[in-house]
Amino acid sequence: MEKINLEKKLGLFKETWTPKIISEINGQHVKLAKLHGEFVWHNHAAEDELFYIIQGTLIIEFRDKVVELNAGEMIVVPAGVDHKPIAHEEVHVMLIEPAAIKHTGDVQHELTKEKLEWI
């Protein structure tokens, strides 16, 4: 039971699209990630996913709309909903999602990470 400084944790890595686990709560992982560029279309068939924007602007494309999120805003992407995050400039994001979630759902892509690091 120790406090976590998000800025210090974000300073521990540079790579993008590679979430780092910083905590666990009730079977959910709390993750930090740096995003830049376009991710891959994917969904998580059985898991919801929360995106909280710490810094920057994240665009999330859905099949039927586009949502722009700025620092201090969040969105929950429901299970099974196709989405594609896009960051035109570097974005810092906190993710809260089930520990067993697959990084890119059932999609295999060069950006897919099989195992995430704790920091």
N, C-alpha and C positions, 0 to 999 in steps of 0.2 A: 504494500500500500504506500506507494511513493508518487509524488507529483511527476508529471511528464511535461517537459518544455518542448513544444512543437517546433519552434525555430531551431533549437539545438538538434533535434532529431533530423529535421530537414537538411541541416548542414552536414550530416554524416554521409550523404550520398549525392551523386550527380546524375546517374542514369535516369532515363525517362521510361515511362510505361512499365516500371518494375516496382510495384507496391512493396513497401516494407511494413512488417507487422510491428506495432508498438504496444499493443495491449490485447487482452481477451476478456470478454464479458458475456456470460451466459451462452457460451457456444458461438459467439460472434467475434470476429477479429476486427480490431480497429487498426487501420492501415494509413500510411502516408505515401503519397506518390507525387512525382513531378511528371507533368505531361507536356509534350510539345510535338506538334504535327498531327497526323490523323491516325486513329486506331483502326481496328478492324470491325466490321459489322459482326455482332454476336448477340447472344442472349444467355440467360441463366435459367434453364427450364423450371427449376424448383425453388429458386432463391431470389428474394428481393435484394436490392443493392442501393445503399445510400451514398450519395456524393455530396460532400460539404466543401465549398470553395474557400480556401484560406487566402489565396493570392491569385490574381489574374482573372481571365474570362474564359470559361469553358463553354463550348457549343456542343450540345448533344443532339445528333440527328436521330429521329425516330422515323418509322416508315410513313407516318401521317403528319408529322410536324417537326419543327426545329425549336429547341429551347436554349436560350442563352443564360448562363449562370455567372454571376459576378461574385467577388469576395463577400463573404457573409451570407450567401444564399446556398440553398441545398435542394436536392430533389431525391425522391425515392423512385427507382426504376423497378416496377413490379416484375415478378417472376415471369419468364416467357416472352418479355417484350424485347424485340430487336432494337438495338441501339448502337450508335457509332460516335464516340467522343472525338472532338476536334479541338486542338489548342493552337491557335495561330501564333501565340507567344507562350513562353513557359508559364504553366499553371501549377500551383501547389494545391493539392486536394487531400481531404481526409475521406476515407472509405470505411463504411461499417457494413459488414456482410458476413454470412455464415462461414465458419472456419473451413468447411468442406467445399466451398465454392471453387469452381475451376476458373482460372484467370480469363479465358476467352470462351467459356462455355464449352460446347462440343466442337467449336471451330479450332482447327490447328493452323497456326500461322507463325511466321518468323518472330512475331512479337509475343507469342505465347510463352508464359513462364510456368513450368511444372511445379516448382517448389519455391516458396517465398521465404525471404530472410527476416529474422527477428532483429530489430535494432534497439 
